[in-house]
Amino acid sequence: MTDLIMPWISGTLLIVGAFFYAAGTLGLLRFPDVYSRLHALAKADNLGLGFVLLGLALQAESIAVGLKLLLIWPLALAASAGVSYAIARRADSLGVKPWCKDSP
């Protein structure tokens, strides 16, 4: 029974992860400034990575391989936070102002 359900659950998690990756990419292309683009990438892509890794961990041949896959996610979360902070701080030091809708 589990052998029949597990591929479907894993496939669903992979599709959901791909959706969040696509949403993050759309945010990167559509948002107006560096700060909102960083927000879109940091949130959506990290969530997408979590779903993809969980889907892959369910397909892993052993518990050790599955745990190694799941260990990637917190490392990527920490790296993403640090890199996003560094990019935003550099943009601020260069005088990049956040986008603001002109008032009529």
C-alpha positions in Angstrom: 0.0 0.0 0.0 2.8 2.4 0.9 4.6 1.6 -2.2 1.7 2.8 -4.3 1.0 6.0 -2.4 4.6 7.2 -1.8 5.4 8.0 -5.4 2.3 10.1 -5.7 3.1 12.0 -2.5 6.6 12.5 -3.6 5.5 13.7 -7.1 3.0 16.1 -5.5 5.7 17.6 -3.3 8.0 18.0 -6.3 5.3 19.8 -8.3 4.5 22.1 -5.4 8.2 22.9 -5.1 8.4 23.6 -8.8 5.4 26.0 -8.4 7.2 27.9 -5.7 10.4 28.1 -7.7 8.3 29.5 -10.6 6.6 32.0 -8.3 10.0 33.2 -7.1 11.3 33.6 -10.6 8.2 35.5 -11.6 8.8 37.8 -8.6 12.4 38.3 -9.7 11.3 39.3 -13.2 8.2 41.4 -12.2 9.0 43.3 -9.0 10.4 46.8 -9.4 13.4 47.1 -7.1 16.2 45.1 -5.6 14.6 44.9 -2.1 11.3 43.4 -3.2 13.1 41.0 -5.6 15.2 39.8 -2.8 12.1 39.2 -0.7 10.5 37.2 -3.5 13.6 35.0 -4.0 14.3 34.5 -0.4 10.8 33.4 0.5 9.5 31.5 -2.5 12.7 29.8 -3.5 13.5 28.6 0.0 10.0 27.2 0.4 10.3 25.6 -3.1 13.6 24.0 -2.1 12.0 22.6 1.1 9.2 20.9 -0.9 11.6 19.5 -3.5 14.0 18.1 -0.9 11.2 16.5 1.0 9.9 15.0 -2.2 13.3 13.7 -3.0 13.9 12.4 0.5 10.8 10.3 0.2 12.3 8.7 -2.9 15.7 8.1 -1.2 16.9 4.5 -0.9 18.0 4.8 2.7 17.3 6.8 5.8 20.8 8.2 5.7 20.4 9.6 2.2 17.0 11.1 3.1 18.5 12.8 6.1 21.4 14.2 4.1 18.9 15.6 1.6 16.9 17.2 4.4 20.1 18.7 5.9 20.6 20.7 2.8 17.5 22.8 3.5 18.6 24.5 6.8 22.0 25.2 5.3 20.4 26.8 2.3 18.1 28.9 4.6 21.1 30.2 6.5 23.0 31.0 3.3 20.1 32.7 1.7 19.5 34.9 4.7 23.1 35.9 4.8 23.5 36.6 1.1 20.2 38.5 1.0 21.3 40.7 3.9 24.6 41.4 2.2 23.0 42.3 -1.1 20.4 44.6 0.6 23.1 46.3 2.7 25.3 46.9 -0.3 22.3 48.3 -2.3 21.6 50.6 0.7 25.2 51.7 0.9 25.1 52.5 -2.8 22.1 54.7 -2.3 19.5 52.5 -4.0 16.1 53.7 -2.8 13.2 51.3 -2.3 10.5 51.7 -5.0 7.6 53.9 -4.0 4.4 54.4 -6.0 4.0 58.0 -7.0 1.1 59.6 -5.2 -1.4 61.4 -7.5 
